[in-house]
Amino acid sequence: MRKTIIAVVAALMLAMAACSGGDRDPTTTTIADRTGDPVRGFELYRGGCIVCHGEGGVGIEGLGKSWIGTTFINESTDEELIAFLLVGRPTDDPLNTTGVDMLPKGGNNALTEDDLRDLVAFMRTLNL
């Protein structure tokens, strides 16, 4: 009886393993699987975003909004913030309150989605 139970459990485990992964390579990491690095995000921020959003993310009037304690950041998921950063916010967007274009990727087309995830992780540190 005990051997039968062990065999059944082993068969169930093999079946679950076969169904769970499909043809996905377990060594592949998608952007949604990766957690951002806030330290690297800070470095990226200092390399570009700071021009409009100011030292420490406090914002610069007429250029960029503050990143500190904002409802937009606090109520958006990481994926929503990355999607926003990918497209930016043009001046004709009704939610643009600065009158200045927020260019896609902040005007730095070299930024990857991993870079944007790191920036979002840094944003989160300003909103704890």
C-alpha positions in Angstrom: 0.0 0.0 0.0 2.8 2.4 0.9 4.6 1.8 -2.4 1.3 2.5 -4.3 0.9 5.9 -2.5 4.5 6.9 -3.2 4.1 5.9 -6.9 0.8 7.9 -7.1 2.4 11.0 -5.5 5.4 10.7 -7.7 3.2 10.4 -10.8 1.2 13.5 -9.7 4.3 15.5 -9.1 5.6 14.6 -12.6 2.3 15.6 -14.2 2.2 18.9 -12.4 5.8 19.6 -13.4 5.0 18.8 -17.0 1.9 21.1 -17.0 3.3 24.1 -15.1 6.0 25.4 -17.4 4.8 24.7 -20.9 7.6 25.5 -23.3 8.9 28.4 -21.2 12.6 28.3 -20.7 13.1 28.4 -16.8 16.3 30.4 -17.3 14.5 33.2 -19.2 13.5 36.2 -17.1 10.8 38.5 -18.4 10.6 42.2 -17.5 7.7 41.5 -15.2 9.8 38.9 -13.3 12.6 41.4 -12.5 12.6 43.6 -9.5 14.1 47.1 -10.1 17.3 48.2 -8.5 16.7 51.6 -6.7 20.4 52.4 -6.4 20.8 52.0 -10.2 17.6 53.9 -10.6 19.0 56.8 -8.6 22.1 56.8 -10.9 19.8 56.9 -14.0 17.7 59.7 -12.3 20.9 61.8 -11.7 21.9 61.2 -15.3 18.7 62.7 -16.8 15.5 63.0 -14.9 17.0 65.4 -12.4 17.0 68.2 -15.0 13.2 68.5 -14.7 12.3 66.7 -11.5 15.0 68.3 -9.4 17.3 67.2 -6.6 15.7 64.5 -4.6 12.6 64.4 -6.9 11.1 67.6 -5.5 10.1 68.8 -9.0 11.0 72.1 -10.7 8.1 74.5 -11.3 7.3 74.8 -15.0 9.4 71.8 -15.9 8.7 68.6 -14.0 6.4 67.4 -11.3 7.5 66.3 -7.8 7.9 62.5 -7.4 7.5 62.8 -3.7 4.2 61.6 -2.2 2.3 61.7 -5.4 -1.0 59.9 -5.9 0.0 59.1 -9.5 3.1 57.2 -8.4 1.5 55.7 -5.3 -1.6 54.4 -7.0 0.1 53.1 -10.2 1.7 49.7 -10.6 5.3 49.3 -11.7 4.0 48.2 -15.1 1.8 51.2 -15.4 4.6 53.6 -14.5 6.9 51.9 -17.0 4.2 52.2 -19.7 3.9 55.9 -18.9 7.6 56.4 -19.1 7.7 54.6 -22.4 5.3 57.2 -24.0 5.8 60.3 -21.8 3.2 63.0 -21.7 2.9 65.6 -24.5 1.7 69.2 -23.8 -1.7 68.5 -25.4 -2.4 65.7 -22.9 -5.2 67.1 -20.6 -3.2 65.7 -17.6 -0.1 67.7 -18.5 -0.1 70.5 -15.9 3.4 71.9 -16.6 2.9 72.9 -20.3 6.2 71.1 -21.1 6.5 67.9 -23.0 7.5 64.8 -20.9 9.3 63.0 -23.7 9.2 59.3 -24.0 11.8 57.8 -21.7 12.5 61.3 -20.5 14.1 62.1 -23.9 16.7 59.3 -23.4 15.9 56.7 -26.1 18.8 54.6 -24.9 16.9 53.6 -21.7 15.8 50.0 -21.7 12.8 48.6 -19.9 15.2 47.3 -17.3 16.4 50.9 -16.8 12.9 52.1 -16.5 12.1 49.4 -13.9 15.2 50.6 -11.9 13.9 54.2 -12.2 10.5 53.1 -10.9 12.2 51.3 -8.0 13.9 54.6 -7.2 10.6 56.5 -7.4 9.2 54.1 -4.9 11.9 55.0 -2.4 10.6 58.6 -2.5 7.1 57.5 -1.7 7.6 55.2 1.4 
